[in-house]
Amino acid sequence: MKRSLPELLAPAGSLKALLAALAAGADAVYIGLGSFNARASAPDIELDDFARACALAHERGARVYVTENVYLREGELDDALALARAAYRAGADALIVADAGFARLLGRALPDLEIHLSTQAGAMSAEAVELAVRELGAARVTCARELSVDEIARLAATGVPIEAFCHGAICICYAGACAFSALRRGRSANRGDCTQPCRLAYALEDGGGRRVDAAGGDRLLCPRDYLSVRHLAELVDAGVAALKIEGRMKNPDYVYNVVRAYREALDALAGGGNGAGGPASLDTAALDDLEFRLGRSFNRGFTDAYLRGRSGSELMSPQRAINQGVRVGTVVERGHHEVVVALDAPVEAGDTLEIRTVLPADAPADVPARCPLVTCEVDGVAGERIRVRCKRRVGVGSPVHLTASAHALADAAAAVDAMRARFDAVPVPSERVEGDRRDAPAAVAEPVGAAVVQPVPVLRTVRLVASPAEAIAALDDADVHEVAVCAWRLPDDPAWEELLPRLTVVLDEVCRAADLPRVRRLCERADAVVCRNLGQLDVARAAGVPFDAAAPLSATNAETVLWLVGIGARRVWLPDELSASEIERVVHAAPAGSVGVAAGGDAQLMVCEHCLLLAEGPCDGDHAHCARRRADRFLVEASGACLPVAVDALGRTRIFNDAALDRTPELDALIRAGIAAIIV
């Protein structure tokens, strides 16, 4: 009996990658056009080739999705809409978006264009995906990578089509919640221009400057790559609508190899095979083979921790942030400029092998343990021994990894060449006329309210405090209009409880199903709340509590501000990464009295499900009573900059900038522009 399969969605960061995805059997591809996408450095496809690419995909029964999944600045919406219109006319089947205001604008201006909500929007709960459909017109929602199979199943049970990642790189920070690159290096991850600080070397130090991380590697923020091949049956049974492979920055050979492996696995699950030598069923041997084949393409090691509901050390790759390939053997003899490798997996002539150096016992102390890349000159199978030329001294016992497969590269090149010939033969299609789609989603209604800028008579000051004592002092300060506390601080001191009815609680950035009871309770107890996730908005409204909105429920344009105010938000706090001029443009276009900014204080760089303190060694998982997290900890960059670290009672890590945010020089101009409130 055949099983209903989810769509296999492949990355297409270039025309060649798109051809590779189609040749390997992808059901759909996603690609960027222009600058409004979350992979600014990807070469993407020229618009002139895009229509033909869409025609080729449709000829093969595949769909094409265009990514405009950045948070748009004020003044960019018209250009983004023009690009969306051009993509639709050229044949795009859907647009992937993160910006709520842009999604609503698309619903009004291009009701025929299907909208998929990006993982950047941070949907983690049933409440979030249902709101995305109702308020943003989403036809599909891409959920957070951090979710377990059971959590993904709960989202799919809503009836909303859910897209889940199945393979590729993981950002250690929750998607859409990372300001690390923006605040420290001036390039925003939420604009597709991340500098990947999570792949760099760090030390973990205590308050006295002593290093406390164990000697397990210095890539303390670097996760392994996502691997779901052993969970595909569970994901299919969970009812996911699509399985998404990460990789718009990856080469065509990566796309071809990974897509083909998942295609074979899914077809095997359906009970039909794919007619191309795929496994008849996903037994242990077939899964081992698929994982080995996937390892031949770029990877930082594999993990399925999130799918199993874990986020511990098994998630991380502390030793290296580069391609790790797949292990194929061990050095068993060392000669002059050559080694003998005992194979436990097959290799072929032309493969690139990496020898993970274990230094010989007689090596001088100052000899670095490097990892030479060498060329395999012969074919070999598991159980055989082969000789490999290697000039660097490596010791017996050194692991050997295959990092580039000659066979996989040749297969991909041949498949791309064949598909390119078909692409060149496809006639240039006529431009699609708007209104062609009869199954278009209903247009999103106009939001309540109007963007009329008027003078704001009173600037409200909100004091963000870190302890009950600070809260009590701030509540007695006549210059402070409102006192706020972050929800993640509350479990650590019972004295907060009696203060809650007088405080504004800044809810967490993360709102998974397990977080919702706590969110509901805080909405019932607090004087007001600040919602920071789509899943919190309906909870706040149902409780009748006054609420604001703040990043990573990000508003970077007046259209998004207008929507949030229209559904009841008192104020919308703009993200820290916006410049003063960008803030002024939003304020001028937004409803009067609706916008606030942080004027000073700690600036958060990222929030992670992984507990960074595991770098100090194993723990018992009892985060609420962990002594480590009550001590000062700093993540130290190679430059010497010390970034404060806070781990909450749930084991989530927050990392802060080394310098406080200070908008004092800009504050007078922002007040004149009409900001309604500041938080310090």
Secondary structure as UniProt FT lines:
FT   STRAND          7..11
FT   HELIX           15..24
FT   STRAND          28..32
FT   TURN            34..35
FT   TURN            40..41
FT   HELIX           47..59
FT   TURN            60..61
FT   STRAND          63..68
FT   TURN            74..75
FT   HELIX           77..90
FT   STRAND          94..97
FT   HELIX           100..109
FT   TURN            111..112
FT   STRAND          114..117
FT   HELIX           119..121
FT   HELIX           126..136
FT   STRAND          140..142
FT   TURN            145..146
FT   HELIX           149..156
FT   TURN            157..159
FT   STRAND          162..168
FT   TURN            175..176
FT   HELIX           180..185
FT   HELIX           189..191
FT   HELIX           197..199
FT   STRAND          203..206
FT   TURN            207..208
FT   TURN            220..221
FT   STRAND          225..227
FT   HELIX           229..231
FT   HELIX           232..238
FT   STRAND          242..245
FT   TURN            248..249
FT   HELIX           252..270
FT   HELIX           284..295
FT   STRAND          302..303
FT   HELIX           306..308
FT   HELIX           313..315
FT   STRAND          326..335
FT   TURN            336..337
FT   STRAND          338..343
FT   TURN            349..350
FT   STRAND          352..355
FT   TURN            361..362
FT   TURN            365..366
FT   STRAND          373..375
FT   TURN            382..383
FT   STRAND          385..389
FT   TURN            396..397
FT   STRAND          399..404
FT   HELIX           406..425
FT   TURN            434..435
FT   TURN            438..439
FT   STRAND          460..465
FT   HELIX           468..475
FT   TURN            478..479
FT   STRAND          482..486
FT   HELIX           487..492
FT   TURN            494..495
FT   HELIX           496..499
FT   HELIX           500..502
FT   STRAND          504..506
FT   HELIX           513..515
FT   HELIX           516..525
FT   STRAND          528..531
FT   HELIX           534..543
FT   STRAND          547..550
FT   TURN            551..552
FT   HELIX           558..566
FT   TURN            567..568
FT   STRAND          572..573
FT   TURN            576..577
FT   HELIX           580..589
FT   TURN            592..593
FT   STRAND          595..598
FT   STRAND          600..601
FT   STRAND          604..608
FT   HELIX           612..616
FT   HELIX           623..625
FT   HELIX           628..630
FT   STRAND          633..636
FT   TURN            638..639
FT   STRAND          642..647
FT   TURN            649..650
FT   STRAND          653..656
FT   STRAND          661..662
FT   HELIX           664..673
FT   STRAND          677..679
//
